[in-house]
């Protein structure tokens, strides 16, 4: 039986942006948690990919090599385009050619083993604040507008995350 673990590549906010995201998630939990609150605040760069636990250090090294090749993530590499509210989603829409380039380079560098599922780079860059079916999201949107206007400053950090049941492990690189 396989011991595979769920891995995913995220860009997570830092600085003031991370603080505002934390305040939002805390206040949103009072409104009633949504699916978004079960994850750390993030921008998804790849879909989940399953690997054996002994493969995780090699994946971290591939991320390190990608970082070494592209250099540090510039402070202005990610632009928050808009706060958006749709029927079943509230979040920040993002624009970042740099994150797209990083993800493409990592995917090209990543070595697949026998039985490994392929990496699935994401096209839509965003940070989800609230989502779920059959939820009244207007209150979440109002909360987001009060906290994210004006748009807080902050950077981003790229990292490999591992999901274990209901907990998250961040693998630094």
C-alpha positions, 0 to 999 in steps of 0.5 A: 500500500502506498504511503504517498503524501499530498504536496503543493506549491504555494506563494504565501503572503508576507509582511503587512499583507500576511497580517491583514490576511490573518486578521481577515481569517480570524474575523471570517471565522466569527461569520462562520468558516468557509473552505478557504479557512481550512488552508493557509492564505496562499496563491496556488501555483500547482495542483496537489501532487502525490509523492512518497515521503522519501521524495520530498527532499528531492522536490525541495532541492528542485525548488531551491535550484529554481530559486537559485536560477531565477533569483529572489522573488522581487518585492513587486513581483505580485500585483493585487489586481482586484478584490472580487466577489462572485456567487460562490467566491471572494478573493484577491485576483493577482497578476504575476509573470514572475510567479508564472515563470517560476512555476514553469521552470519548476515544472520543467525541472521536476523529475517524475518517477514511475507512478508519479502524477504530473505537475499541474501548473495553475493559470489563474493566480488568486488568493481565496478569502472565502468560498463554498456552495450555498453560502451567503458571501456578501458579509465576507466580501464586506469584511474583505473590502473593509480590511483590504482597502487600501490594498496592504503592502507585503511580499510573497514567499514560495514554498512547498506545503504538505497536507496531512489530514487536517494539518499543514507542514511547510517545507522550507527551502 
